[in-house]
C-alpha cells in the first residue's frame, strides 16, 4: 500500500478473510490496526471501525501526524473475539512517500 506523507482524513479500508479467502463475519469482534516502523521498530495501535460486519469490512480514518514522515511501516490487524481470543492476521507494508509540493502556480 502506498500513501503520501502528511495526508490524512481519508479511509484505509480492509476486508477480513480467513485462510481460505472467505470473508469473516466480524460483528462480535474488536479490531486493532498494528503499525510497526520498519526502521526503528516503534509501534502504533489504532482502533478499526467496523463498517460492514457480515462482509468483514472495516476501516481506519487516517489521523493527522500518523504518517508525517517518509517511511515504511509493516501492518497487521489484531482481531479479538467475544471469547477474548486474539488472532493477528496479515503482514504487509505501507510505504509513506514524500509529499511533492507543486509551487508552479505561485
Protein Blocks (a to p, Z undefined) as FASTA:
>chain_A
ZZdehiahiacddddddfkopacdfklcccddddddfklopacddddddfblmnopacdd
ddehklmcgcddddddddddfkopacdehjdddddddddddfklZZ
